[in-house]
């Protein structure tokens, strides 16, 4: 009998995970400002004197389903050169 079918392989703890209160702060500020991970990193350093890695912020945003806002481009009717 294969024991991997019985026991979960999920880790019991994640000691290096960002605390939930910081995670909530990152998610709320991302929603409020519309910034992505690079601008949020410098924003937190200036406003709160907190230092997070860009990859940490990116992972938190991805885990909480915060996606980049799509912007519509204006399409000009002009061609690049005269046909």
C-alpha positions, 0 to 999 in steps of 0.5 A: 500500500502506498503511504503517499495516498494516505498522508498529505504532503502539505508542509505543517508550517511555513516559517518564512511566510509574510505575516497576515497583517503585512499581507493585508496591508500590501493587498489593500494598498495595491487595490487603493493605489493601483500600483504593481510590485515595483512601485509598491516596493518603493511606496512602502519604503517611503511611506511605512519604512518597510522593506519587502522584496519585489518577488514577495510582493508579486507572490502576495498579489498573485496569491490574492488574485490582484491582477494588473488593470488593462488599459485600452490603447487609442488606435490611430487611423494613420498609417506608418507611411503613405501607401 
